[in-house]
Structures are given as C-alpha cells and as structure tokens.
Amino acid sequence: MGKTCRAPAARRAAARTVGGLRNGRAALLARANLIKLVPLGLGLLAGMIIWVATPWGLGIEYDSVFYWSAAENLLGGRGLGRLNGAGQFIPLTQFPPLYPLFMAAVAVVCILGRGLVKSIIWVGARALV
C-alpha cells in the first residue's frame, strides 16, 4: 500500500523535473539568441557613430582624388599620374607613390579586375575588422 501512495507523488515530481528541464532549455535558447544579437547591436551602434561623426561625408580632398586617379591611370596602363582638364598627363611628383601603388595592386591581385572602387571598399572593410 505504501507504493501505491507514493506513485502519484513520484509522477508529479517527475513531471516537475521534466518541466524544469524544458524551462531550462528555453532559457538557454533565449540566452543564446540574445548573445547573437549583441554583435548586431554593436555594429549598428558603430554605424550610427560614424554617420553622426561624418555629416559631410568621409572627407575626400584634392590629394585623395589625385591618389585615386593615379591608381586608375596605372591600372589603365597610362602610368602613375593623372590627367588634367586639358587631357595632359601629369606624373605623380608631389605626393608619395605608395598608396596609389597599393590601391592598384589590390585591384589587380585581390579583386581580379572588378575595378578600383570595389577594391578600395574591400580594403576599407578589412581595415575595420
């Protein structure tokens, strides 16, 4: 008779234990999903900081345009320099040549002909990581 009295209580205890495991698994899954959202939130926060900190854009100046056009001319086979408004080639003598050489090398080696713009975006994205 003692066993029959304990059986319903044992079943209730077992049901509570299984329910407790289910709740524990749900809590672990909720915590795992929350952990996955943390990098997303940090990325959005970083994007907002950059957006607020640069209201007029990234600051493309004369030397940036010169570097960019020198790299494009090097990729086009015209040499390391730029074209002026009259179409005359001006060699790169006032600026250091390493950055346009690097941009052209990235465009050739890593991107394999997709263009200078995509190669520089690729380099910038890797620099942020």
C-alpha positions in Angstrom: 0.0 0.0 0.0 3.0 2.3 0.6 4.0 2.0 -3.1 0.6 2.9 -4.4 0.5 6.0 -2.2 3.9 7.2 -3.4 3.3 6.6 -7.1 1.2 9.7 -7.8 3.6 11.9 -5.9 6.6 10.4 -7.8 4.8 11.1 -11.1 4.2 14.7 -10.0 7.8 15.1 -9.0 9.0 13.6 -12.3 6.7 15.9 -14.2 8.0 18.9 -12.4 11.6 17.8 -13.2 10.9 17.3 -16.9 9.1 20.7 -17.0 12.0 22.2 -15.2 14.4 20.8 -17.9 12.2 22.2 -20.6 12.2 25.7 -19.0 16.0 25.4 -18.6 16.4 24.6 -22.3 14.2 27.5 -23.2 16.2 29.8 -21.0 19.4 28.6 -22.7 18.0 29.1 -26.1 16.8 32.6 -25.2 20.2 33.5 -23.8 21.9 32.1 -27.0 19.7 34.2 -29.2 20.4 37.3 -27.0 24.2 36.7 -27.4 23.7 36.6 -31.2 22.1 40.0 -31.1 24.9 41.7 -29.2 27.3 41.9 -32.2 24.5 43.1 -34.4 23.7 45.9 -31.9 27.3 46.9 -31.6 27.6 47.1 -35.4 24.5 49.3 -35.6 25.9 51.5 -32.8 29.3 51.8 -34.6 27.5 52.7 -37.9 25.5 55.4 -36.1 28.6 56.8 -34.5 30.3 57.0 -38.0 27.2 58.5 -39.5 26.9 61.2 -36.8 30.7 61.9 -36.8 30.9 62.5 -40.6 28.0 64.7 -41.5 29.6 66.0 -44.7 31.0 62.6 -45.9 34.3 60.9 -45.5 36.4 64.0 -46.4 37.6 63.4 -50.0 40.2 66.1 -50.6 42.4 67.0 -53.5 45.2 64.6 -52.6 42.6 61.7 -52.3 41.4 62.5 -55.8 45.0 62.6 -57.0 45.8 59.2 -55.4 42.6 57.7 -56.8 43.2 59.0 -60.4 46.8 57.9 -60.3 45.8 54.4 -59.3 43.2 54.3 -62.1 45.7 55.6 -64.7 48.2 52.9 -63.5 45.5 50.3 -64.0 44.7 51.7 -67.4 48.4 51.5 -68.5 49.0 55.2 -68.7 51.4 55.4 -65.8 51.4 56.8 -62.3 49.9 60.2 -62.6 46.6 62.0 -63.5 45.1 63.8 -66.4 44.4 67.5 -66.1 41.4 69.3 -67.6 43.1 69.6 -71.0 43.8 65.9 -71.2 47.5 66.2 -70.5 49.2 63.6 -68.3 50.7 64.9 -65.1 53.1 62.5 -63.4 52.8 61.8 -59.7 55.7 64.0 -58.3 54.1 66.0 -55.4 52.7 63.0 -53.5 54.3 59.7 -52.2 53.5 56.9 -54.6 52.9 54.0 -52.2 49.2 54.5 -51.6 48.2 54.6 -55.3 50.5 51.6 -56.0 48.8 49.8 -53.1 45.3 50.6 -54.4 46.3 49.4 -57.9 47.9 46.2 -56.5 44.7 45.4 -54.5 42.6 46.0 -57.6 44.7 43.6 -59.7 45.5 40.9 -57.2 42.6 40.6 -54.8 39.6 41.7 -56.8 40.8 40.4 -60.2 39.5 43.2 -62.4 36.4 44.2 -60.6 37.6 47.8 -60.5 39.3 50.3 -58.2 36.1 51.3 -56.4 35.3 47.7 -55.2 38.9 47.1 -54.3 39.1 50.1 -52.1 35.8 49.2 -50.5 37.2 45.7 -49.9 40.4 47.2 -48.3 38.3 49.6 -46.1 36.0 46.7 -44.9 39.0 44.6 -44.0 40.6 47.5 -42.1 37.5 47.8 -39.9 37.7 44.2 -38.9 
